Amino acid sequence: MAYALPRKAFNTLAELLGKDKAEVFASELEESIESSKTEIKVSLKNELVTKEDLHKEIALIRKENKIIIALIIIFGSIVNPNFIELIKTIFIH
């Protein structure tokens, strides 16, 4: 386990507070930092998108795009007869 407090800082604390109090302080500081790290990781994990979720969203967008394209073709062919010729030119030739 990495220490949250560098040795030089710990030694300074030990000189000012005494070794026992410095150890208690360093221990509490390390626990507090580890707890904060855990909270941040959990919070970030809840905000991140998993690959599975991303693939589902992409599939949904592709499906919606296909529907929109089909609607454009249907609507275009109903409203504009020249549109049918354009579609034939694009997809048949």
C-alpha positions as CSV (number, residue, x, y, z in Angstrom):
1,M,0.0,0.0,0.0
2,A,1.4,3.4,-0.9
3,Y,1.5,5.9,1.8
4,A,-0.4,9.1,1.5
5,L,2.1,11.1,3.5
6,P,5.7,11.3,2.2
7,R,8.4,10.2,4.7
8,K,9.8,13.7,5.0
9,A,6.4,15.1,5.9
10,F,5.8,12.3,8.4
11,N,9.2,13.0,10.0
12,T,8.3,16.7,10.3
13,L,5.0,15.8,11.9
14,A,6.7,13.4,14.2
15,E,9.1,16.1,15.3
16,L,6.2,18.5,16.0
17,L,3.5,16.1,17.4
18,G,5.5,13.1,18.5
19,K,5.8,9.8,16.7
20,D,2.6,8.3,18.1
21,K,0.4,11.2,17.2
22,A,2.1,11.5,13.8
23,E,1.3,7.8,13.1
24,V,-2.3,8.3,14.1
25,F,-2.6,11.4,11.9
26,A,-1.0,9.6,8.9
27,S,-3.2,6.6,9.4
28,E,-6.3,8.7,9.5
29,L,-5.2,10.7,6.5
30,E,-4.5,7.5,4.5
31,E,-7.9,6.0,5.4
32,S,-9.6,9.3,4.4
33,I,-7.8,9.3,1.1
34,E,-8.7,5.7,0.4
35,S,-12.3,6.3,1.3
36,S,-12.4,9.3,-1.0
37,K,-10.9,7.3,-3.9
38,T,-13.5,4.6,-3.4
39,E,-16.3,7.1,-3.4
40,I,-15.0,8.7,-6.6
41,K,-14.6,5.4,-8.3
42,V,-18.1,4.4,-7.5
43,S,-19.5,7.7,-8.6
44,L,-17.6,7.6,-11.9
45,K,-18.5,4.0,-12.5
46,N,-22.2,5.0,-12.2
47,E,-21.7,7.8,-14.8
48,L,-19.7,5.7,-17.3
49,V,-21.4,3.8,-20.2
50,T,-20.5,0.2,-20.6
51,K,-19.6,-1.2,-24.0
52,E,-22.8,-3.3,-23.9
53,D,-24.9,-0.1,-23.3
54,L,-23.1,1.7,-26.1
55,H,-23.7,-1.1,-28.6
56,K,-27.4,-1.2,-27.7
57,E,-27.6,2.6,-28.3
58,I,-25.8,2.3,-31.6
59,A,-28.1,-0.5,-32.7
60,L,-31.2,1.6,-31.7
61,I,-29.9,4.6,-33.7
62,R,-29.2,2.5,-36.7
63,K,-32.7,1.0,-36.5
64,E,-34.2,4.5,-36.2
65,N,-32.2,5.7,-39.2
66,K,-33.5,2.9,-41.3
67,I,-37.0,3.8,-40.4
68,I,-36.4,7.4,-41.2
69,I,-34.9,6.6,-44.6
70,A,-37.8,4.3,-45.4
71,L,-40.2,7.1,-44.5
72,I,-38.3,9.6,-46.6
73,I,-38.5,7.2,-49.6
74,I,-42.2,6.5,-49.1
75,F,-43.1,10.2,-48.5
76,G,-40.9,11.3,-51.4
77,S,-42.4,8.8,-53.8
78,I,-46.0,9.8,-52.8
79,V,-45.4,13.6,-53.1
80,N,-43.0,13.7,-56.0
81,P,-43.1,11.2,-58.9
82,N,-39.7,12.2,-60.1
83,F,-38.4,11.0,-56.7
84,I,-39.2,7.4,-57.8
85,E,-36.9,7.9,-60.9
86,L,-34.2,9.2,-58.6
87,I,-34.4,6.2,-56.3
88,K,-34.3,3.8,-59.3
89,T,-31.3,5.6,-60.6
90,I,-29.5,5.4,-57.3
91,F,-30.3,1.8,-56.4
92,I,-30.8,0.0,-59.7
93,H,-28.0,1.5,-61.9
